[in-house]
Amino acid sequence: MTTTTSSSGTAAEQPSEKRDWVALEHKYYQSTFKRNLVMERGEGARVWDANGKEYLDLVAGIATNVLGHAHPNVVRAIQEQATKLIHVSNLYINERQVELAEQLYNLSGGMRSFFSNSGAEANEGAIKLARKYGRLHRNGAFGIISMERSFHGRTLATTAATGQKKYQDTWLPLPEGFKQVPFNDLDAVKAATDNNTIAVLVEAVQGEGGIYPATTEYLQGLRAWCDEQDLILICDEVQAGMGRTGKFFSWENMEVRPDITTMAKGLAGGVPIGAMLAGERADIFEPGDHGTTFGGNPIACAAGVATIRTILDEHLIEHADDMGEYLEGRLQELRSRHSSIITGQRGLGLMRAFDLADPKANDIMDRALERGLLITNAGPSTIRFVPPLIIERSDVDEAMEKIDASLAAL
Ligand SMILES: Cc1ncc(COP(=O)(O)O)c(C=O)c1O
């Protein structure tokens, strides 16, 4: 096919000819993602591909579309804001940004926000804030202890904080000052603490690492250790936050309050955003310390305000808790029917996983896809569920039937 390029930079419109998006993606997009499915639209917990095939979506943009697709409240908020002010920079106050910060302040018991565009960036902000605390109060200490199997992002510093070698090896040398210790092991954190340590960074429920909740004893132990040693406790809520675990913040399950918490993914219902929240002790940024062009942009914040309002008005945190319990029960049944394939399960709320005897997660995902179900993995031997908070029992039942058939066909 010969294409003429229009002034817009895209091939001239040829309505009668269907474009081969897969081939075009391979030609024009860098090879960072292995993908062959073209998604076209979504509504609620359903998405449709470019051929019109329908899928039940239990991936939700990887724990991001917390209200499902095209939620009318989010759509309306974006539309209304777009006609008023799309962008204004952080040289000026924008009302939606303050409203979103106010909601988070009230939900977190008094933490103030800084908005960015992604989870990695939110964590970068947390790392910088901890380092500033070290410079002001601890003779320049800058070391951060994070956990094995953790995931904190793809920038160099957050890669250094991520406790999975496969994400680190290619990028050595990484920024200094990061070390990882086993998760749910308080003594390991204590043993790793030295004069240079300034912060402990932890997910209350590890997401990418395979959906491992922290024990209450562990998280409370970390809180007490940080208080005793004058360390900053940072909880990465990027995946586990926004009500998914049956509490707005996953650390509320363990009755712990960190000094800093980071958010992203579901915060604006699918519009890019990140947030770094600091409690009084760590709230020490001054003008000029940190910044961003897009972070806290009016569109993202309008979507965020609408998302949080909807979660609260529609009692979706309680709903996530109920649905999580139901999903857990149905997974248990699935496990007893396929006990030679499924070896374990775990999770909290609507953050669940089951382990496989063999590294067949990709096979199972492919078979589920054929049957019109989107699920994802966490490594080669773990199937992960991070559905939208709006799913209903009938969706869970449909998903279980499709997984049952996929496992039977292995
Ligand atoms: C716990 C956690 N932190 C940070 C990140 C990075 O977020 P982003 O991809 O928005 O940079 C992720 C992404 O999966 C995550 O799960």
The ligand as a Gaussian input file, in Angstrom:
#p B3LYP/6-31G(d) Opt

LIG

0 1
 C        3.422000      -0.418000      43.577000
 C        3.805000       0.321000      42.335000
 N        4.586000       1.413000      42.442000
 C        4.929000       2.123000      41.361000
 C        4.527000       1.754000      40.094000
 C        4.933000       2.562000      38.913000
 O        3.852000       3.302000      38.440000
 P        3.885000       3.942000      36.971000
 O        3.859000       2.830000      35.992000
 O        2.659000       4.810000      36.934000
 O        5.134000       4.744000      36.890000
 C        3.715000       0.630000      39.938000
 C        3.284000       0.197000      38.602000
 O        2.875000      -0.899000      38.380000
 C        3.341000      -0.108000      41.089000
 O        2.569000      -1.202000      41.006000

